[in-house]
Amino acid sequence: MKIMSLLSCFGRKSTNHQYEDFIDFIDMNNTDLVDVPLHIFLYERTLEKLLLSSNHIKDLPSPLFHCIQLKVLHISDNRLEHLPKAIGSLVNLVELDVSRNYLSTIDENIKNCKKLSILNLSANPISIFPIPLTQVLSLEELCLNDTQLEFIPANIGRLINLRVLELRDNKISQIPKAVSRLMQLYRLDIGQNDFIDFPTAISDLYGLHELWIDSNDIVDIPSEVSNLHELWYFDASYNRISKIDQDIQYCSKLKDLHLSFNNLKSLPNSMKHLHDLVTLKVDHNCLKQMNGIFEGLQCLEELDASYNCLETLSSTVGLMRRLITLRLDANRLTSLPTEICSCRSLRELSLRSNNLSCLPDGIGSLQNLVVLMLTQNKITNLPLSVLKLKNLNALWLSENQSKPLTPLQNDYEDETGKHILTCYLLPQREESYMEIKDRSNKPVKTNARIRFTEDSGLEEPGNLMRVPTPHPKKMRAFAKMLLERKKKNNELSSEFDKQLSAEIDNCTIIDQEAEKMEQLYQMKNCMIEPEKIYEPKVNTQRVPPPYHIAAAYSKQVTFFNNENLN
């Protein structure tokens, strides 16, 4: 790559001196580099920020560590297998990103980077927590996601300035008590690990604002969580939680609470005291009722309670005047309270796969409603007030609906004496879908069975089920399994190639020996004794050659067709 083509990657910084402007910033991300360009080091005295991510770099040259003014170094998504010992010479380094490489160890000289505050080592096969990191006391952000860690040492408590600690997607099952010394910790991510119990050491992190414990095997949220008074984001989805302690109410600053994909059968009534809650996700659980919590959630803007066992919806839902998104798909609701029409801020209302037969007459008061999902219910007609929904862009009544909006016709119902709305998609047919419930009592909707007339005599076909998209953790585990299998196949193929080459060599030797024997046999047959020269020719029976020659050269037809074999 020419130097002129790289000028656009360089940042210039003016000075008050009479010398020319110097370069302090170089961005060469995603430029297919195999090595670090040497001309970069012409600016070793002024370079402060160097970006080399998404390339093919395998080694870092020694001149790089002469850039003593370097503060930011990004070399993520390359092919580095080790960090040189000279890394400790970058005494002014503040941010280092070497994620998505092939690093297995971290050199101990990194402790000499006294100003290092941000370090990202994610997606490297480290497997053992780098002990030298515990001596970098200036660290404020440490990311060790997807590094195959199984153990966290106790001396991690020395990093008292740590504000962000990410340990996602590892094999950690316990956190040492020394973590409680990290009083400055703002965000902790231990999702996608092997925790069975809620780590009690977390309860002493009084200044914690964000906590991820998702995708583990935790069975309950204990009362210790009440110590996290500053917590505003809490993700405990994809666990086995069946109980939440009442003391969760003392997390009074909580704004985002994610409890999806658990085994919850009820929610504590004390959750109504979470007055600042903005997002609540409890989908894919076993909830039968949610009474008594809506009245205090007056700031709630998003509620997802899909895929539960709700049979009724509390009338207090109308108190959530700021609610924007309400999802109640795949429950057992037979009716909606009229108070839901008080949620004037509602923009999305999804009621798919329930047992609804009608909507409240005041549904037209939801003037901000944009999407109304009503598929797979038992609705026979719509109230006339639906025509007042001026902002409605999608009204889904059937899974086979081709357009988001369908023309509605005004009609009169004799039984009730009311004007109603209907269309060709109403009344909804119950047999258009099937409901299948798994062991966790979560309904899963599938299409009707498909059968052709010529297959009428065949065996009963199975149900066609839509399989949900795998979770990223499962996808990564599957990818690792495929990589290991590929390595094994490569090893087996290499062994097979060796064996095959040995067999070929043996066959070559056998062929050479067989050829020599054939030549000897032909020479023997060509020799004629003197006393037989004048003997008359007598027709004799053909004698086949020895078996080993016939087997070795069975394709030489001309040899066997020779009439004068003897």
N, C-alpha and C positions, 0 to 999 in steps of 0.2 A: 504494500500500500504506500503510495507516495505521500510525502510530507504535506504537499499542498492540499491533498484531499482530506487531511486530518485537521486542517486549520479550523474548520467549523466545529471541531470537538474541543477546542482549547478555549478557555476563558481568560481574558486579559484583565489585569488589575493595574491601574495607574498609580504612579508614585509622585512624590514631590521632588525627586532627585532629577538630575539631568540625564540619567540613563534611560534607555528605552523601556517601554512597558514590558512587564514580565508576566508569565503564565502561572496561575495558581490552581487552575481547575481543568482537568482533562476527562472527557466522557468518551469511552470507547466500548460501551456495552454493545453486545450482539454484533460484533464486527468480524467474526470468524477468525479470531487471532489464535495462533498456535503458541506463540511466545510473546512475552511483553516487549513491545517495540523499544529499541535502545535509544532512539532519539528523544523518548520521554525524559530520560535522565539528564538531558541538557538543562532541564529546569529543576534540578534536584534541590537547589537552594530556595526556591520559591513555591514549589508544588505543595498544595495543601489538601487537595481532594482528587482522588484517582478512582475512576469507575471502570472496572474490567469484567463485569458480570456477563454471563451467557456467552462464553467463548470456549476454546478448547485448550486452555493453558494447563500444562502439567507441572511446571516448576516456576518458582519465583527467582529471578536473577538477583545476584548479590548487590548490584547497583541500586536496586529498589530500596534497600535498607539504608542507603546513604541520604535518602530524602528525609532529613531530620525534621523538616517542617510539616510533614504529612500528618493530617488530622483525621481524614476520612479515607478508608480503603475498602472498596467493595470488590470481592472476587468470587461471588456466589455463582453457582451453576457452571463450574469448570471441572477440571480433572485432577485437581490437587490431591496428592496422597500424603503429604506432610507439610508442616510449616517449618521453615528453617529456624535454626537457633538464633539467627540474626534478627528475628522478629522483636527481640527485646531492645534493639537499638532504636526503634521508633518511639522515642520517649514522649513525643507530643501527640501520639495517636489517641483519638477520642472514640472513634467508631470503626469497628471491624466486622465485616460480613463475609464469612467463608462458608455459608450454608450451601447445601446441595453439591458437595464434593465427595471425596473418598478418604477423608481424614479418619484415622483410627486412634491417634493420640494427639495431644497438644503439648508442645515443648514447654518445659518449665521456665524458660526465659521470658515467657509472656508476662510473668510477674513483674518484670522491669518496666512494663508499660504502665506507669504510675497514673496516667491521666485517662486510661481506657474506661469509658462509662457505658458503652453499648457494644455487646458482643453477641453475634448470631452464629451458632454452630449447628443449626437444625439440619436434618436430613444428611447426617454423616454416620458411618458405622463405628461410632465411638465405643458403645457398649459399657464402658466404665466411666464414671464421673471423673473428669479431669481434676485431680487434686490441686494442680498449680492455680486453678481459677480461684480457689478459696483465699489465695494470697493477693489477688487483685482487689484491694479494698475499695477502689474507686468505682467499681461496677454499679451501675444503676439499672441496666436492662440485660438480662441473660436469657437467651433462647436456646433450649436444648430439645426441641421437638423432633420426634422421629429419629432418635439416636440409639435405640435399643437398650436404654438404661433400665436396670433392675433395682438399683440401690442409690440412695442419696446419702452422702456422708454427713455426720453430725457437724463437722466444721464449716458447713455452709452457713451456719449462724454467724460467722465472722463478717459476712457481707452485709454489714448493717446499713449501707446506703442503698441497698437494692430496692427498686421500686416496681420492677416488672420481672416476674419469674414464670417462664413458660416451659412446661415439661410434658406437653401433650404427645400422645401416640407413642408411649413407651410401655414398659412392663413393670412399672412401679406399683407396689402394693402397700407401702407404708411411707410415712413422712416422719423424719426425726423430730423430736421435741424442740431441737435447736432452731427450727424454723420460726418458732414463736419470738425469737430475738429480732426478726426482720420487721421491726416496728414501722419502717418507712414503706413497706410493701403496699403498692396501690392495686396491682393486678396479679392474680395467681391463676394459672391454667394447668390443671392436672387431668384434663379430659382424656378419654381413650387410654386408660391404664387398667390396672387389675385391682382396684380398691374394692373391698367388700364392706367396710365400715367408713363412716364419715370421719376423716382425720381430725382428731380432737385438737391437734396442735394449731389448726387453723383458727380455732375460736379465740386465740389470744392475739390475733392480728387485728387490733381494734381499728386501725386506719384503712383496712381493706375496702376497696370500692367495687372491684370486679372479681367474681369467682366463677370458674368453670370446673365442674366435676362431672360433666356429661360422659356418657358412654363408658360407664364402669358397672360394677355389680353391687352398688350401695343399696341397702334395703330400707333405710329410714333416715329422716332428717332430725337429729336429736335437738335437745334444748340448748346445747352449747352454741348453736347458730345465733342465738339471741344476743351474743356479745358483739356481733358485727353490726354496730350501730350505723356505720358509714356506708354500708353495702347498698349499692343501687342497681347492680346487675348480677343476677344469680341464675346460672344454667345448670340444672340437674336432670336434664332429659336423658333418655336412653339408659335408664338404670332399672332397678327392681324395687323402687320405693313404694311401700304400701302404707306408710304412716309419716305424717308431718306433725312435729310437736306444736302445741299451741303457742309456744314462746316465739314463734316466727313473727308474731305481731310487733316485737321490739326492733325488728329491722325496719324501722319506720320510714327510712329514706329509699326503700326499695322501689324501683321504677320498672324494671324488666324481670319477670319471673317465668322461667321455662321449666315445665314439669312434664313435657310430652313423653310418650312411650314409657310409661311406668305401670305399676299395679295399684294405683290409687282407687279406693272405693268411695272415699269421701274427702272433703277438704275441711280443715279446722275452721270453726266459726270465727276465730280470732283474726282470720285474714281480712275481715272487714275493716280492721284498723290500719291496713296498709293504704292510707289515704293518698299517697303519692304514686301509687301503682299506675303505670301507663300501658303496659303490655302483660297479658296473662295468657299463657299457652298450657292447656291441660289436655290436649288431644291425645287419642290413643291410650286411654286408661279404662277404668271400669266404674266410672262415676254414675251413680243412680240419681243423685240430686245435687243441686248447688244452692240450696236455700240458705239465706242468712248472711251471705257475703257481699251481695251486690250493693246493698244499701250504703256501704262505706267506700265503695270504689268509684267515687264520683269523678276521678281524673282518668279513669280507664278509657283508652282509645282503641285497643285491640283485644278481643277475646276469642280464643279458639278452643272450643270444647267438642270438636268433632270426634267421631268414633268412640263414643261412650255408650252408656245405657240410660240416658236421661229420658224419663217419661213425661216429665212436666218441667216447665220453665217458670221460675218464681216471678211474681208480678213486680218485685223490686228491681227487675231489669230496667224498668222505665226511669229509674233514678240516675242511670249512667248517661247523663245528657251529652257527654263529650265522646261517646262511643262512635267510632268511625267504621270499624270492621267487626262483624259478628259472624262466626262460623259455627254452625251446629249440625254439620253433616253427619249422616250415619248414626242417628240416635233412634229413639222410639217415641218421639213427640207426636201427639195426636192433635194438639191445638197450640196456639200462641196466645199469650195474654194480651189484652188490648193495650196494656201499659207500654208495650214495646213501641207503640206509635209515638211515644214521647221522646224517643231517641232521635231527635231532629238532626243530629250531625251524621247519622248513619249513611255511609256511602256504599258499603258492600254487605249484603245479607244473603248468606248461603245456608239453605235448609235442605240440601240434597239428601235423599234416602232416609226419609222419615215416614210417618203414617198420617201426615196432614191431609185433611179433607177440605179445608178452607183457610182463608186468611182473614185477619181482622178487618172490619169495614173501614177503620181509620188509617189503613196502610198508606193512603194518599197524603198523609201529613208528613211523610218522610221525603221532604222536598229535595234533599241532597242525595237521594239514593241513585246510584249509577248502575249497580249490578244486583239482580235478584235471581238467585238460583233456586228452582223449585222442582227439579227433575226427580223422578223415582219417588213420587208420593201418590196420594189418592185424591188429588184435587179434581173437583168436577167443574168449577167455574171460579172466576175472579171477581172481587168486588168492583163496583163501578168507580171507586176512588182511585184505582190504578191509573186512570187517565190523567190524574193530577200530577203524576210523577214526570215532570217535564225534563229532568236531567237523566232519566233512565236510558241507558245505552244498550243494556242486555237483559232480556227476560227469558230465562231458559226454562222450558217446560218439558222438554224431551231430550234424551241422549242423541236422538237422530235428527235433531233440529238443524237445519242447514244455515239459518241466519240467526243472529242474536236477538232480533226483534221480529215478532210475528203479528200480522194485523189482527186486531181484536174486534169482535162484533158485539153490539149492544143487544141484549136479550132480556126477556122478562120471565121470572121464575114464579110459577103459580103457587107453589107450596109456601113460599115465604112472602110473596107479594113484593119482591124487590127487583130492581133492575140490576142485571149482572152482565159480566163480560165473558165471552166464550170464543173459541176458535177451533180449528180442525184438530188441534192437539189435545183438546179437552173433551170429555173427562179422561184423566190419565188412566192407562190400563195397568192393572197390578201385575199381570203376567208378563210384562215387558222386561222384567228383571228378576233376578233371584238373589236371595240373601243367604250367605253362608257365614257361619260364625266359627271361629277357631277356638282353641282351648281357653284363650284369654278373654273370651266373650266380646271380641271386637268384630263388628260386622264388616264384611268385605263384599262389595257389590261386583257382580259379574254379568256379562251379557247372556242372553238366552242361548240354549243349545242349538247347534246347526246340524241339520240332517237333510239328506237328499232322498228322493223317492226310490232310487235304485239301491239305497242302503237300508231300506226298511227291514230287510231280513237279517241285517247284521246285528252284532252285539250292541247293547246300549252304549252310546258314546259318553265319555267323561265330560265333566264341566270345564268350560274354558275360563280360566282365571287370569286376571291381570296381575303379574308379579310386580311388586313395588321396586323402585330403583334401589340397588344396594347402597348401604351406608358407606361413606368414604373409607371408614376404618376397615370394613370388610373388603372393599376393593383393593386397598393397599395390602392387606393380608393375602388376598388372592394373587396380587401381582408378585409379592415376595415368594409365594409358593411356586408360581410359574417360573420365576428366575432360578429358584433352587432346582426345580425339575429340569430346567434347561441345562444347568450346570452338570447335573447328573447324566443327562443324555449326552452332553458333549464328552464327559469322561468315558462313558460307555462306548461312544462312537470312536473315540481315540483308541481305546483298548481293542475294539473290533477291527479297526484299521490295521493295528499292529499284528493281530492274529491273522488277518487276511493277507497282509504282505508276507508273513512267514509261510502261510500255506501256499502262496503263489511261488515263493522261492523253492519250497519243497517240490511243487508240481514241475517247476522248471528243471530241477535236478533229475526228477523221475523221467521227464520227457527226454532229457539228454541221454540218460542211460538206456531208455527204450530205443532211441535212435541208433545208438552204438550197437545194440543187440540186433536191430534190424539189418544194419549194414553187415554184420558178421553172418547173419542168416542168409542174406542175399549172396555174399561171397561164397558161402558153403554150397549153395544151390548152383552157382555158376561153374563150380569146379567139376570137370568130366573125367572119369577114369579112362586110361588108354585102352584097356581091353573092351570097353563098351562103345568105342567109336564106330566099329563096323557091325555092331549088332543091329538087327532090324528094329524099326520102331514098333513098339507095342502100346496099344491104347490102354493106359492104366487109369485108375480112379484118382481124382484129385485129392491131394492130402492138404487139409487146412493148416495154416501156420500155428505155431504155439499160441496158447490162450493169452499170455501177457502181451504179445505183439498185437494180436487181434483187438484186445481191449484198448491198447494205447493208440492204435491207428486204424480204428474201425472205419474211418471216412476215406481211406485210400482204396477206392473201389478198383482202380486199374491194377493194383497189386494182386487182388484176389481173382481178377478175371484173366490173369496170365495163364494160357493153356499149357505152356511149357514150363510149369512150375518146377518140375523135377528134371 
